[in-house]
Amino acid sequence: MIDVDKLVAAAESDAAQWDRTGLPGEVISLAARTGVLGADRPATFGGAGLDARELGRMTATLGERCTSLRSLVTVHGMAAAALDRWGTAEQREDWLPRLTEGEAVAALAATEAGAGTELAAVATTFETAGPDRLVSGHKLWVTFGQVADVFLVLGGSGDGLCAALVDRDRPGVTVEPVENPLGLRGARLAHVRFDRVRIPAAQLLAPPGFGLSHVVGTALDHGRFTVAWGCVGLARACLADAAAHAATRVQGDTALARHQSVRATLGRCWVEVEGAQALCERAAGQRVAGSPDSIIATVTAKYAAADAAAMVSDRAVQLLGSAGCAPDSRVGRFYRDAKVMQIIEGAQEVAEVTIGEHVLRGARW
């Protein structure tokens, strides 16, 4: 059973504090106890077995309160989804119960200084050492990298790109906290260095050559889906705050909401939110149906939802004025988070190209 209400209550009271000091360990433990970390994994491995629609709506609920909390569910779920899809029976039996029950927190370590949008350019290496592999590289912007117990690492070998699970406590792993990023300030971001970290070859997921196209590809698809729904929640929260402020704020003898330009702004924001949610619902339906178009539907939903989050949070800050710029302002916090959403899991410009190519092939939906 999943009890999202406990997390929602914690976020409603403490999200602003988390944005200053980072998501605390007790909240991560609460996410595990409430079943959120294993929400869409199979019941046979301790998960709740949510389908895509249920997972999406849950992440929207969390995104409406705290982007960093929603990001915990996203990044942990990315690693679990990749393991569930591409791991061997032994790997799944070993790792999935630990991940679904929150005994171990997982993070994706893919981005590097020379490999952001183009992940195939990663410089991290997997060197063969008898029955083991030696992992060397420097990963950047690892969400929850400060607290992760295991990293899903992308790197290269002589036989192609590889992905492997690397335990945090192995010698040679160094975690460098990222302080005061633009957004996701509660998401315990870190740069992680791997200096000839020895792991058993059994911790490689899928054969060499499948690391990016299959393993990390699955992780990114899962990430885009939950980011998209989280952005819908974020945008809807900003719209609610903007509407409430417009209805109650009086300048002179006139409420803001009486100004035609303010009502028009709220109307545009509403259309952005509803449109993004409709695309997320479409993507969820195609994932449930196992449609081959589910991947492009997810890219489209993430693109639209990230843009909606950026636009609506921007307008909300403008309407709230100084209140929107206050240190603990929810719309101010979401304004910073929304810009990050336009970059992570595939920048908007890359998504546009992907969607355009789909159109040229003759989009069916």
Secondary structure, DSSP 8 states (H G I E B T S, - for coil): ---HHHHHHHHHHHHHHHHHH---HHHHHHHHHTTGGGTTS-GGGT-----HHHHHHHHHHHHTT-HHHHHHHHHHHHHHHHHHHHS-HHHHHHHHHHHHTTSS-EEEE--BTTBSS-GGG---EEEEETTEEEEEEEEEEETTTTT-SEEEEEEEETTEEEEEEEETTSTTEEEEE--S-SS-TTS--EEEEEEEEEEEGGGB-SSTT-IIIIIIHHHHHHHHHHHHHHHHHHHHHHHHHHHHHHHH-EETTEEGGGSHHHHHHHHHHHHHHHHHHHHHHHHHHHHHHT-TTHHHHHHHHHHHHHHHHHHHHHHHHHHHGGGGGSTT-HHHHHHHHHHHHTTTTS-HHHHHHHHHHHHHTT---
